[in-house]
Amino acid sequence: MAIPYSVKMSFQDFWRGIFTGRALIQRRLKRHLNEQRKSWPKGKQYTQGYYYQGLEELGITGAKPTGFRFRQYDVDPLLINAEILDIGSNCGFVAAYCAKRAKSVMAVELNPYLNRIAIDTAKYLKLGNITVVEDDFTRFSTDKKFDVVLSFSNHHTIDGNLNMGFENYIKKIVAHLKPGGYLLFESHNVYGPGTGAEGDDGDMEEKMRIMNTWFTIERYRMVNCFLEHMVHDVNKLFIVARLADQPEPVSFSLPEAITRFHY
Ligand SMILES: C[S@@+](CC[C@H](N)C(=O)[O-])C[C@H]1O[C@@H](n2cnc3c(N)ncnc32)[C@H](O)[C@@H]1O
């Protein structure tokens, strides 16, 4: 799927805000971003103070426009009436997209500035079914079980704030899923050397083997990288995995997978 021209024109956010009557909400959200720029450690901010996620209905393009992302993922039917956990929910724009379709979304994010964006967005869009939890996912716990867990570029983050080992990470997700629940997983960099550094998924075959211990891998495909907003981004592997008592063994080759841009 080609990246739409509008996605490449993030400078138009401002004008889009003016012409579509969203200038005030854009200004409110921008204030949180500016506070983040001043007060959150530089090395832990994504996309140099611009929005990492975008949300088309706010006129905010973001480095990863949510609608464009989900058109590639093609998983909307799994979101309908689901109880969803979003790990590392960032600005809460993915959570907002899901909340429009789901029963509820719990969004876990440790960055308070991004959480303020998420909360103001949910209020603006009148989405009462989003709970923003300000927490470190490695410490996060709830008795609630979910139908769907979103792990989008979050299992070993380049800000160094999430690094619990892939197997522990997957076990933690398993503990929060209902039987037959779905893990929707977006990789980090599958072109990396696979040495275990943050953001390096060159060892995706091993990670897939670990995932397959608990999950049947229903489908996977590469998704096009998003807007290159002053940072280099790469295409990502997207996986739809379903919790199973006896997962079907998957045969997975990374060199083959990175050529596949459809299910
Ligand atoms: C690469 S971004 C991905 C954001 C989002 N999942 C997406 O794909 O749009 C990683 C996000 O995880 C958050 N994060 C990093 N470590 C975390 C942790 N230990 N617990 C919760 N959130 C964390 C960061 O603040 C950031 O918003």
Ligand as a Chemical Component Dictionary entry (heavy atoms), coordinates in Angstrom:
data_LIG
# 
_chem_comp.id                   LIG 
_chem_comp.type                 NON-POLYMER 
_chem_comp.pdbx_formal_charge   0 
_chem_comp.three_letter_code    LIG 
# 
loop_
_chem_comp_atom.comp_id 
_chem_comp_atom.atom_id 
_chem_comp_atom.alt_atom_id 
_chem_comp_atom.type_symbol 
_chem_comp_atom.charge 
_chem_comp_atom.model_Cartn_x 
_chem_comp_atom.model_Cartn_y 
_chem_comp_atom.model_Cartn_z 
_chem_comp_atom.pdbx_ordinal 
LIG C1  C1  C 0  8.209 2.839 19.977 1  
LIG S1  S1  S 1  6.942 3.643 20.887 2  
LIG C2  C2  C 0  5.539 2.702 20.341 3  
LIG C3  C3  C 0  4.249 3.358 20.707 4  
LIG C4  C4  C 0  2.975 2.627 20.303 5  
LIG N1  N1  N 0  2.937 1.284 20.833 6  
LIG C5  C5  C 0  2.840 2.611 18.814 7  
LIG O1  O1  O 0  3.359 1.704 18.141 8  
LIG O2  O2  O -1 2.240 3.536 18.267 9  
LIG C6  C6  C 0  7.206 3.013 22.518 10 
LIG C7  C7  C 0  6.255 3.604 23.556 11 
LIG O3  O3  O 0  6.355 2.819 24.747 12 
LIG C8  C8  C 0  6.479 3.672 25.864 13 
LIG N2  N2  N 0  7.204 2.908 26.870 14 
LIG C9  C9  C 0  8.538 2.642 26.903 15 
LIG N3  N3  N 0  8.817 1.872 27.939 16 
LIG C10 C10 C 0  7.652 1.628 28.578 17 
LIG C11 C11 C 0  7.328 0.890 29.754 18 
LIG N4  N4  N 0  8.248 0.258 30.465 19 
LIG N5  N5  N 0  6.033 0.840 30.133 20 
LIG C12 C12 C 0  5.073 1.514 29.422 21 
LIG N6  N6  N 0  5.336 2.222 28.316 22 
LIG C13 C13 C 0  6.614 2.284 27.902 23 
LIG C14 C14 C 0  7.204 4.889 25.335 24 
LIG O4  O4  O 0  7.012 6.009 26.157 25 
LIG C15 C15 C 0  6.568 5.029 23.960 26 
LIG O5  O5  O 0  5.393 5.777 24.005 27 
# 
loop_
_chem_comp_bond.comp_id 
_chem_comp_bond.atom_id_1 
_chem_comp_bond.atom_id_2 
_chem_comp_bond.value_order 
_chem_comp_bond.pdbx_ordinal 
LIG C1  S1  SING 1  
LIG S1  C2  SING 2  
LIG S1  C6  SING 3  
LIG C2  C3  SING 4  
LIG C3  C4  SING 5  
LIG C4  N1  SING 6  
LIG C4  C5  SING 7  
LIG C5  O1  DOUB 8  
LIG C5  O2  SING 9  
LIG C6  C7  SING 10 
LIG C7  O3  SING 11 
LIG C7  C15 SING 12 
LIG O3  C8  SING 13 
LIG C8  N2  SING 14 
LIG C8  C14 SING 15 
LIG N2  C9  SING 16 
LIG N2  C13 SING 17 
LIG C9  N3  DOUB 18 
LIG N3  C10 SING 19 
LIG C10 C11 SING 20 
LIG C10 C13 DOUB 21 
LIG C11 N4  SING 22 
LIG C11 N5  DOUB 23 
LIG N5  C12 SING 24 
LIG C12 N6  DOUB 25 
LIG N6  C13 SING 26 
LIG C14 O4  SING 27 
LIG C14 C15 SING 28 
LIG C15 O5  SING 29 
# 
